[in-house]
Every structure is written in C-alpha cells, then in structure tokens.
Amino acid sequence: MATHYISTVTISVVVLLASLIISVATTKETISLDVDLLEFSLNLEYLEAEFFLFGAMGIGLDGIAPELADGGPPPIGAKMAKLRDNVTREIIGQFGIQEVGHLRAIKSTVKGFPRPLLDLSKSSFAKLMDKAFGRPLHPPFDPYANDINFLLASYLIPYVGLTGYVGANPFLQNVASRQLVAGLLGVESGQDAVIRTLLYERRALKVKPYGVSVAEFTNHISNLRNILGNGGLKDVGVSNILVGDATSLSYSRSPREILRIIYGSGNESIPGGFYPKGGNGRIARYNLHTS
C-alpha cells in the first residue's frame, strides 16, 4: 500500500515536472517568436521615419530623436522634398512624427537594433521605378522633385508594412505583442489610406514629363510589388480607393515576401533597393545567410 502510494506520487511529480519543462520551453519559444517579429518591423519603421522626416523637414532621426537611431549609419541621399502644397507637407511631417512614436513604442517593448543602412537617394527610387515600368524612365524618377513625385514614392512604403503587420498578427502569442501590433497597424493603415486618397484625387493627372497618369504609375508599382513578393495578388493601384481581398479584408505578407520587395531583388537573401546591406534583426539576418 505504502509502496503503491509512493509510486503514484513519484509518477505524479514526474508528470508535473515534465509539463512544467514543456511549458517553460514553449513559453520561451513563444516569447522568442514575438520578439523576432516585432524587431523585424523596425526595418520598415526606420525607413518610413527617415523618408517622411527628411521629405517634410529636411532632418531625420539624428535631428529629432537620435537615441532611436542607436548609432546606426545615417541614410544615404535623404533630403527635403520640394513640397509646394502646405497640406501635403503637413501630412508628411505628421507621418514622420508618427513613425518616431512607432519606433519608440517597439523599442520600449523589445530591445531592437540600430538603424540599418538605408538608401533613400533619388537613384534608389529611380531604379525601382525603372523596374516597375520595365524600362528606364527619362529623366530618371526623382522622389524629391515635387509633390506628386513624393506622393508616388510614399505609395511605395506604408502599405508594405501594413501587410506585414497583418501577416504577423496570427503568430503573436503574447497579449502585449498583439496589442502593440494592433495599434501600429491602425496608424499604418491610416497613412496608406491618406496617401491613396491624395493620389486617387489626382489619378487622371499626367505625371510630368513622362505623360503617364498617376493611376498608371500606381498600377506599375503595385504590379512590381506583387511580382517581387511572389505571394500572389496582394496589391492594386488607386483604381480602388482601398485594397482588400474578395471579402474586403486586408492582405497579409510574410517577412520573406516583405524582404523580397524592400530589397527590390525578389529574393529575401539578396539585399539591395532601400537596404544595400540588408535589414537587421534575427529574421532578416537569417535570410541573408540562406541561399
């Protein structure tokens, strides 16, 4: 009787310890995945912050919140855009400040990493636009030349981050992580909607000197993102005011799809585009070393 009791207790203790070990291992794995996904998003947030701040104000993170750059190299070629419309300038400026807030929110939740090297030069945008049109544009596209060019260049960016947050959400286990991503997604969606609205209002306008309408420009950009991402149709131009699937739900993209797009290479292992040395964080660095 005593032997049977001791045996039963022993088995119970072993089962309890095993379940605790599994639980701890699972919790650590869950926390690690949450951290990796949240840190991955910093790559896009750094890009948006620098582009919007420089475009509207002529200064970036180093002049607004240098602690968030964490010693990372300054962006290449970023500068103030020739925005003649005061409303557009105010909107872009507010976007930049919002991105500072996003960086601060993410880096107060996870450790993060220094700003990666970003290429925001006009030649970087020109190469992407040439790729979108399948031919060189003459003269090369300059995002900083005027209001409409800057809006078209802005069209390239927030939507990619938006789809990334939608894609990350199902994999987040921690409540705090899901709340953070929900908050980030709300504002990123708003930014994309504002940019699309501004371009939608001008959709028939011919972009000088190319003689191509704003709508056609956005169609080429969206088609390029679909091709580079290699994840199917997840992008349409401003023929529609918003983007959604057959049930009007937002599309999602995986980190690999996003890397293929922001590198401009169609390959998550080949850096380029806005990230000449690749993104930072465990997900981006892992893919750089995966052929």
Salt bridges, closest charged atoms under 4 A:
ASP36 OD2 - ARG282 NH2 2.70
GLU45 OE1 - HIS102 ND1 3.23
GLU50 OE2 - ARG115 NH1 2.59
ASP62 OD2 - ARG115 NH2 3.07
GLU67 OE2 - ARG104 NH2 2.90
GLU99 OE1 - HIS102 ND1 3.39
GLU188 OE2 - HIS102 ND1 3.19
GLU201 OE1 - ARG202 NH1 3.64
ASP235 OD2 - ARG225 NE 2.69
ASP235 OD2 - ARG253 NH2 3.29
GLU257 OE1 - LYS234 NZ 2.97
GLU268 OE1 - ARG260 NE 2.81
